[in-house]
Amino acid sequence: MLRHALRMSNQSAAANVHPFMRTSSAPDPDASDPVPIMRREIMLLRIEMEHLRGKEDEARKMKEFLLAYVERVEHLRANRDQWQREAERLSALIAQVPHWSLFWARCCFDASKTWRKLTGLRPARDVADVRAN
């Protein structure tokens, strides 16, 4: 157990250092002024903060896009459900009509269409169309 806690002689000291600590530079023991090193570290932290802010903005925009997409899909589903209910209502209504009545209506429609073809009559046009001619 104690053997695991102690560093093995063939391992480097950098192997036991946290990855974040490895990226930062170690202070130079010969340097008497740590200010330049600290300034460099602060500059690197500012760069990293800007990078993270950019990622945050990108994530926010993606979230807004996805929320808008979900709203659109929900709206389309609601419309689909509304039209499906309307189709079911009309199917039930047509089922109540006797079949002979539907056949009779179709025959009358076909006869009317044939009569118009034979006599050259056209369906009534809009008043604006008549005045234009």
N, C-alpha and C positions, 0 to 999 in steps of 0.2 A: 504494500500500500504506500509506503514511504517512497518506494522507488518511482512510482508514477508522479508523485509531487515534485521530485527533484528532476531537473533537466539532465537529460543524458549527455554525455560528453561529446557525442558525435552530432548532436542537434545544434543549430545555430541559435543565437539569442533572439533573432528576428522571428523565429518560428513560434515563439510563445507570446508575441506581441499581437494585440488586437489589430484587425485589418485597418481600422480608421487611424490608429496610432502609427501604422506603418507608412501611411501616405503623408503624414506631416513630417517635416524634417526635424531631426534631432538637433538640439542646441550644440553648437561647437564649443568644446571645453576651453579652447584658446581665446574665444571671443569674450571681451569684457563687457560689451554692450548688447543686450538682447533685443533692443528696440527694432533694428532692421529685420530681424527674424520675425518678430511679432507683427510688424507691418506687412511682411510678405504673407504671413498666415492669415491676417485679417483680409488682405486682398483676395486670397484664395477662397476664404469663406464667403466674401461678397459675391464672387463669381459663381460659387455653388448656390448661393441663395437666389441669384438671378435665374440660374438654370432651373431651380426648383419652382420658382414663380412662373416661369414659362410652361413647365409641365402642368402646374396647377391650372393655369388659364386654358391650356389645351384640354385637360380633363373636364373642366367646367363647361367648355363649349360642346364637348362630346356628350356630356350629361344632358345639356339643354336640347341637343339634337335628338337624342334618344327619347327624352320625355315628349317632345313634339311628335315624334314618330308613333309612340305608344298612344298618344291622344288621337292621332289620325286613324290608327287601326281600330281603336274603341269606337270612334265615330262611324267608321265604315261598318263595323259589326252591328251597331245599333240600327243603321239604315237597312242593312241586310235583314235583320230581324223584323223590322217594320214592314218591309216589302214581302217577306215570307208570310207574316200574319195576314197581310192584305190578300195574297194569293190563296191562302187557306180559306179566308172568308169568302172570296169569290167562287172558289171551287165548291164550297158548301152551298152557296146560293145557286149555282148552276145545277148542282145535284138535286135541288128541290124542284127545278123546272122539269115538266114532263118531256120525254124524248121526242114525242110527236110535235111538240111546240117548237123545239129547236129545228127539227127537220122542216117544218112549215116556214119558219122565219128564213131559213137558208134558201128554200125554194123561191120565196118572195123576193129575196135579195137578188138571186140569179135572174129571175124574170125581169126585174127592174133594170138590171144591167143590160140584158139583151134588148129590151125595149128601147133604151137610150141609144144603143148601137144602131138599131134598125131605123130609128126616126132621126138620127143625127142630133138629138138633144144632148146638151152638155149640162153638167151639174151647175146650179146657180152660182154665178160669180159674184165677187165682192163689188159693191157700188163703185168703189174707186177704180177697179179694173174696167168697168163699163164706161166710165167717163174718160178714161185714158184713151180708149179706142175711138 
